Amino acid sequence: MAVQEAGAGVPTGGHGGGCTCGDCPHGARAGHRNAVAAFLRLRDDFAAGKGLPAAVAHSASASRQWVSEELTQSAEAVAERSRVEGDARLTRLWIRTAGAVWGAVVVLLLVQALTAIGAGWTDARTAGLLAALLLAAVLTAASWYHRARGGALAPLIGEDNRLSTSRAVAVAWVLFVVYAVLVLAGQLAAASAPRERDALIDGLDLARGAGAVTVLAVVCAIAVLVRRVVGVRVLGQRLQKVRADRPRAADLLTDDAGRGTFADIQYVAISTVALIFAAVRLARRPDQLPDLPWGLAVLVLVSAATYFAGKYAEGGRPVILSVVRAREAGDLDGPIRTGDDIEIRGAGFVPPGAQTADRLARMVVRIGPVHVHVPLIPVTGGFSNPSDTRLTVPVPVEVEPGRVAVQVVTAAGAETTRYEIDVTD
């Protein structure tokens, strides 16, 4: 949408299709699209060599710095619009989550009504419907209380403003087990015969629900451990985390850069299959906890261990492998001097989720005591500098000749180790 608007232009003003006031949900969305369209036009114009003022056009370094500053300011406007749109989406999300919950209750009622044809209505069906109504009421109240943070999805949103896969799986199992216990409690309240009550109480026996209880304990432990491991690795600069503009459903299956990850996909898929099986078992035997077979329970445990191992193995510190003098075509070979451009080669300079221009502009290179902001060099469709494996920055005249240390500070705040170079007059 934004790319199309970049070529066609976008009308503004009023509260119609081009509203950009930010005070209404539609205005926040349209304002973000307009800001993105303006940034794309500006970037592509600069990439084509258009829009440079005559005062800086004669100097490659001056024009590069001027273009970088202009793009940075435009990118900051896009980031601000994106933040406003994200807040507006979260504010509206609680109504959608509440609607989805009550929609699930209606579906349950229809399924029970259809399956009761011929078999008749039973106390178990009544207990199941009442349990669903109670859970829906609780979730709706939680959605309203957390209406500024995404409604019922608020517990699933991590500190990086993304939906957490481990929390989502754990919450799904918790809600299912709570629903199963409420169904048993409803039947127990309606039971009149002592033998029937004893049978329902026996349905809560650990031997019957050992598989489901084990899976519940493991997925909850995984959710807690993943949060702890990620926090420790971020503080130790062994993992780079960049805050997202807003949570998306795709976060459950992708990494921070939006790429699908095997660990997350298999964890969600296997957990979903196990939950469906357990729900069918509960529907067939509503008088006891779902007896999840140990084969399926072990499969979920292996999936959880794979997910945890994948989370522990991801990431890493940025590293500088080499620093060389950047050479233009026709330049003579020589040592690094003040005023020259240097090319820093390495890995991990652009962490996942930091590919946007406003975050790329936060990258800094320390050359001795001087902090140099990495210039944005636009090309059609993106940027040639900075990249994940290579940065090009000038050596300021404030750097004293001699042996100086070079460090890269990424958009996530992680620092590389020092790499020493020799600077001559």
C-alpha positions, 0 to 999 in steps of 0.5 A: 500500500505504501509503495503504491502511494509513493508513486501516486501521491496521497491526499491529506486533510479531514477525517476521510481517507487521508486523515493523518491527525493521529487522534482516531484509529483511521488517522493513525493508520493513514498517517503512517502510510503517508509517512512511509510513502514520503520516506520511500520517495525521498530515499529513491530520489536520493538513490537516483542522485536527485534533490541534492543542494548545490552547496554540497553536490561538489563534495562526496563526503558532504553530500553523503552526510547531508543525505544521511541526515535528511533520511534520518529525520524522515525515518524518525517521522516514520517511526513516530507514526508507526508507534502511534499506529501501534498504540491505536491498534492495541487499543482496538485489539481488546474489542476484537479479542473479546469478540473472538472469545464470545464467538468461540462460546457461540461455536461451542453452543452450536456444536453441542446443540448439533451433537445433542440431536438424537443423544439428548442434552446432558449435564455434561453439556450444561457444565461445558457451556457454563464453564465456557461462559465463565471463562469468557466473562473472565477473559472479557474482564481481563481484556477491558482491564488491559485494553491499552495493552492488547486486551486478553493478549496482553500476557502474551506480549513480551518486553520486546513488544512481540507475541511470545510463542512460549507464553502463547503455548503455555496460556493455551494449555492453562486455559484448557486445563482450567476449562476441563476442571470447571466442566468436572466441577459443574457436573459435580455440582449437578450430581445427586447420587453418591456413586456419581459424585465419587466417579467424578472425583476419581476423574481428577485422579493424577493417574488419569491426567498425568500426561496432561499435567506433565505437559502443562508443567513443562510448557509453563516452565519453558515459558518462564525459562525462556524469559529468564534466558533471553533476559540474561543473554541480552544483559550479557550482550550475547543476544541482540533484541530490538523492540517491535513497533507492534505485536503481530500474529506472525510473531508466533512462528517467526524470528525478530526479523520476520523469518519463519523459524523451525523451533517456533513452528514445530512447537506451535504445530505439535502443541496445537495437535496435542491440544486438539487431541486432548479436547476430543478426549474431554468431549468423549469423556467429560467426567475425567481429566483428558488422559493424554497418552504418554506417547503424545505427551513425550512428543510435546516434551521433545518439541518443547526441548527443541524450542528451548534449545533453539532459543538458547542457541540464537543470537550472538555478539557483533564482531569485527573481523577486519578494518581496511581503508575504503578505496574508490576506483582510481585511488592510490593505495596507502595507509589509513589517514584522517579524513579517509573512509574505512570499511569495517567487516564483520558480522552481527552489525544489524540485529534482527528487527533493526532493518528499518532506517530509523534503527540503522541510523542509531548505529555508532562507530567509536574511533578512539574517543570520537563517536561517528554515526554510520551514514545511510547510503541509499540505493533503489529499494534499500541501503548499501550502508550499513549492512549486517557484515560491512560498515563504511564510515569516515575517520574524523579529523578529531582522531589523533594519529597513532594506534586507535581502537575501533568499536561498533555499537549496534542499534540494540546497544551491543558493543563489539570488542576493540579492534586496533588500527593505525592512523597516520597524518 
